[in-house]
Amino acid sequence: MTTTTDTRTKPVRTTVDLTPEMHLELRTWCLHAGVRATQAGVLRALAARLLHDPELAAAIKVDLTPAQT
């Protein structure tokens, strides 16, 4: 049993729906990135950078529309 003071240590799963075209582009990017990259790894790296890079965060805010949230 957990309490509100317990700290979560297990990763939290988040899912995202991509268009078939975006999925293929991301998969292709991972294959040709020149580093060992999985789609999940790329999305984790993007999330980490988004949270710590004010310029990237501002650009993402511009990109977002109500239909994308």
Distance bins in CASP14 RR format, pairs under 12 A and 6 or more apart:
PFRMAT RR
TARGET T0000
AUTHOR 0000-0000-0000
RMODE 2
METHOD distances of the structure
MODEL  1
2 8 0 0 0 0 1 0 0 0 0 0 0
2 9 0 0 0 0 0 1 0 0 0 0 0
2 10 0 0 0 0 0 1 0 0 0 0 0
11 40 0 0 0 0 0 1 0 0 0 0 0
11 41 0 0 0 0 0 1 0 0 0 0 0
11 44 0 0 0 0 1 0 0 0 0 0 0
11 47 0 0 0 0 0 1 0 0 0 0 0
12 44 0 0 0 0 0 1 0 0 0 0 0
12 47 0 0 0 0 0 1 0 0 0 0 0
13 40 0 0 0 0 1 0 0 0 0 0 0
13 43 0 0 0 0 0 1 0 0 0 0 0
13 44 0 0 0 0 0 1 0 0 0 0 0
14 40 0 0 0 0 1 0 0 0 0 0 0
14 43 0 0 0 0 1 0 0 0 0 0 0
14 44 0 0 0 0 1 0 0 0 0 0 0
14 47 0 0 0 0 1 0 0 0 0 0 0
15 39 0 0 0 0 0 1 0 0 0 0 0
15 40 0 0 0 0 0 1 0 0 0 0 0
15 43 0 0 0 0 0 1 0 0 0 0 0
16 22 0 0 0 0 1 0 0 0 0 0 0
16 23 0 0 0 0 1 0 0 0 0 0 0
16 26 0 0 0 0 0 1 0 0 0 0 0
16 39 0 0 0 0 1 0 0 0 0 0 0
16 40 0 0 0 0 0 1 0 0 0 0 0
16 42 0 0 0 0 0 1 0 0 0 0 0
16 43 1 0 0 1 0 0 0 0 0 0 0
16 44 0 0 0 0 0 1 0 0 0 0 0
16 46 0 0 0 0 0 1 0 0 0 0 0
16 47 0 0 0 0 0 1 0 0 0 0 0
16 68 0 0 0 0 0 1 0 0 0 0 0
17 23 0 0 0 0 1 0 0 0 0 0 0
17 68 0 0 0 0 0 1 0 0 0 0 0
18 24 0 0 0 0 1 0 0 0 0 0 0
18 25 0 0 0 0 1 0 0 0 0 0 0
18 26 1 0 0 1 0 0 0 0 0 0 0
18 27 0 0 0 0 1 0 0 0 0 0 0
18 39 0 0 0 0 1 0 0 0 0 0 0
18 42 0 0 0 0 0 1 0 0 0 0 0
18 43 0 0 0 0 1 0 0 0 0 0 0
18 68 0 0 0 0 0 1 0 0 0 0 0
19 25 0 0 0 0 1 0 0 0 0 0 0
19 26 0 0 0 0 0 1 0 0 0 0 0
19 68 0 0 0 0 0 1 0 0 0 0 0
20 26 0 0 0 0 0 1 0 0 0 0 0
20 27 0 0 0 0 0 1 0 0 0 0 0
21 27 0 0 0 0 0 1 0 0 0 0 0
21 28 0 0 0 0 0 1 0 0 0 0 0
22 28 0 0 0 0 0 1 0 0 0 0 0
22 29 0 0 0 0 0 1 0 0 0 0 0
22 39 0 0 0 0 0 1 0 0 0 0 0
22 43 0 0 0 0 0 1 0 0 0 0 0
22 68 0 0 0 0 0 1 0 0 0 0 0
23 29 0 0 0 0 0 1 0 0 0 0 0
23 30 0 0 0 0 0 1 0 0 0 0 0
23 39 0 0 0 0 1 0 0 0 0 0 0
23 43 0 0 0 0 0 1 0 0 0 0 0
24 30 0 0 0 0 0 1 0 0 0 0 0
24 31 0 0 0 0 0 1 0 0 0 0 0
24 39 0 0 0 0 0 1 0 0 0 0 0
25 31 0 0 0 0 0 1 0 0 0 0 0
25 32 0 0 0 0 0 1 0 0 0 0 0
25 39 0 0 0 0 0 1 0 0 0 0 0
25 42 0 0 0 0 0 1 0 0 0 0 0
26 32 0 0 0 0 0 1 0 0 0 0 0
26 33 0 0 0 0 0 1 0 0 0 0 0
26 37 0 0 0 0 1 0 0 0 0 0 0
26 38 0 0 0 0 0 1 0 0 0 0 0
26 39 1 0 1 0 0 0 0 0 0 0 0
26 40 0 0 0 0 0 1 0 0 0 0 0
26 41 0 0 0 0 0 1 0 0 0 0 0
26 42 1 0 0 1 0 0 0 0 0 0 0
26 43 0 0 0 0 1 0 0 0 0 0 0
26 46 0 0 0 0 0 1 0 0 0 0 0
27 33 0 0 0 0 0 1 0 0 0 0 0
27 37 0 0 0 0 0 1 0 0 0 0 0
27 38 0 0 0 0 1 0 0 0 0 0 0
27 39 1 0 0 1 0 0 0 0 0 0 0
27 40 0 0 0 0 0 1 0 0 0 0 0
27 42 0 0 0 0 1 0 0 0 0 0 0
28 37 0 0 0 0 0 1 0 0 0 0 0
28 39 0 0 0 0 0 1 0 0 0 0 0
28 42 0 0 0 0 0 1 0 0 0 0 0
29 35 0 0 0 0 0 1 0 0 0 0 0
29 37 1 0 0 1 0 0 0 0 0 0 0
29 38 0 0 0 0 0 1 0 0 0 0 0
29 39 0 0 0 0 1 0 0 0 0 0 0
29 41 0 0 0 0 0 1 0 0 0 0 0
29 42 1 0 0 1 0 0 0 0 0 0 0
29 43 0 0 0 0 0 1 0 0 0 0 0
29 46 0 0 0 0 0 1 0 0 0 0 0
30 36 0 0 0 0 1 0 0 0 0 0 0
30 37 1 0 1 0 0 0 0 0 0 0 0
30 38 1 0 0 1 0 0 0 0 0 0 0
30 39 1 0 1 0 0 0 0 0 0 0 0
30 40 0 0 0 0 1 0 0 0 0 0 0
30 41 0 0 0 0 1 0 0 0 0 0 0
30 42 1 0 0 1 0 0 0 0 0 0 0
30 43 0 0 0 0 0 1 0 0 0 0 0
30 45 0 0 0 0 0 1 0 0 0 0 0
31 37 0 0 0 0 1 0 0 0 0 0 0
31 38 0 0 0 0 0 1 0 0 0 0 0
31 39 0 0 0 0 0 1 0 0 0 0 0
31 42 0 0 0 0 0 1 0 0 0 0 0
33 39 0 0 0 0 0 1 0 0 0 0 0
33 41 0 0 0 0 0 1 0 0 0 0 0
33 42 1 0 0 1 0 0 0 0 0 0 0
33 45 0 0 0 0 0 1 0 0 0 0 0
35 41 0 0 0 0 0 1 0 0 0 0 0
35 42 0 0 0 0 1 0 0 0 0 0 0
35 45 0 0 0 0 0 1 0 0 0 0 0
36 42 0 0 0 0 0 1 0 0 0 0 0
37 43 0 0 0 0 0 1 0 0 0 0 0
37 44 0 0 0 0 0 1 0 0 0 0 0
37 45 0 0 0 0 1 0 0 0 0 0 0
37 46 0 0 0 0 0 1 0 0 0 0 0
38 44 0 0 0 0 1 0 0 0 0 0 0
38 45 0 0 0 0 0 1 0 0 0 0 0
39 45 0 0 0 0 0 1 0 0 0 0 0
39 46 0 0 0 0 0 1 0 0 0 0 0
40 46 0 0 0 0 0 1 0 0 0 0 0
40 47 0 0 0 0 0 1 0 0 0 0 0
41 47 0 0 0 0 1 0 0 0 0 0 0
41 48 0 0 0 0 1 0 0 0 0 0 0
41 49 0 0 0 0 0 1 0 0 0 0 0
42 48 0 0 0 0 0 1 0 0 0 0 0
42 49 0 0 0 0 0 1 0 0 0 0 0
43 49 0 0 0 0 0 1 0 0 0 0 0
43 50 0 0 0 0 0 1 0 0 0 0 0
44 50 0 0 0 0 0 1 0 0 0 0 0
44 51 0 0 0 0 0 1 0 0 0 0 0
45 51 0 0 0 0 0 1 0 0 0 0 0
45 52 0 0 0 0 0 1 0 0 0 0 0
45 53 0 0 0 0 0 1 0 0 0 0 0
45 56 0 0 0 0 0 1 0 0 0 0 0
46 52 0 0 0 0 0 1 0 0 0 0 0
46 53 0 0 0 0 0 1 0 0 0 0 0
46 56 0 0 0 0 1 0 0 0 0 0 0
46 57 0 0 0 0 0 1 0 0 0 0 0
46 59 0 0 0 0 0 1 0 0 0 0 0
46 60 0 0 0 0 1 0 0 0 0 0 0
47 53 0 0 0 0 0 1 0 0 0 0 0
47 56 0 0 0 0 0 1 0 0 0 0 0
47 57 0 0 0 0 0 1 0 0 0 0 0
47 60 0 0 0 0 0 1 0 0 0 0 0
48 56 0 0 0 0 0 1 0 0 0 0 0
48 57 0 0 0 0 0 1 0 0 0 0 0
49 55 0 0 0 0 0 1 0 0 0 0 0
49 56 1 0 1 0 0 0 0 0 0 0 0
49 57 0 0 0 0 1 0 0 0 0 0 0
49 59 0 0 0 0 0 1 0 0 0 0 0
49 60 0 0 0 0 1 0 0 0 0 0 0
50 56 1 0 1 0 0 0 0 0 0 0 0
50 57 1 0 1 0 0 0 0 0 0 0 0
50 58 0 0 0 0 0 1 0 0 0 0 0
50 59 0 0 0 0 1 0 0 0 0 0 0
50 60 1 0 0 1 0 0 0 0 0 0 0
50 61 0 0 0 0 0 1 0 0 0 0 0
50 63 0 0 0 0 0 1 0 0 0 0 0
50 64 0 0 0 0 0 1 0 0 0 0 0
51 57 1 0 0 1 0 0 0 0 0 0 0
51 60 0 0 0 0 0 1 0 0 0 0 0
53 59 0 0 0 0 1 0 0 0 0 0 0
53 60 0 0 0 0 1 0 0 0 0 0 0
54 60 0 0 0 0 0 1 0 0 0 0 0
54 61 0 0 0 0 0 1 0 0 0 0 0
55 61 0 0 0 0 0 1 0 0 0 0 0
55 62 0 0 0 0 0 1 0 0 0 0 0
56 62 0 0 0 0 0 1 0 0 0 0 0
56 63 0 0 0 0 0 1 0 0 0 0 0
57 63 0 0 0 0 0 1 0 0 0 0 0
57 64 0 0 0 0 0 1 0 0 0 0 0
58 64 0 0 0 0 0 1 0 0 0 0 0
60 68 0 0 0 0 1 0 0 0 0 0 0
60 69 0 0 0 0 0 1 0 0 0 0 0
61 68 0 0 0 0 0 1 0 0 0 0 0
61 69 0 0 0 0 0 1 0 0 0 0 0
62 68 0 0 0 0 0 1 0 0 0 0 0
63 69 0 0 0 0 0 1 0 0 0 0 0
END
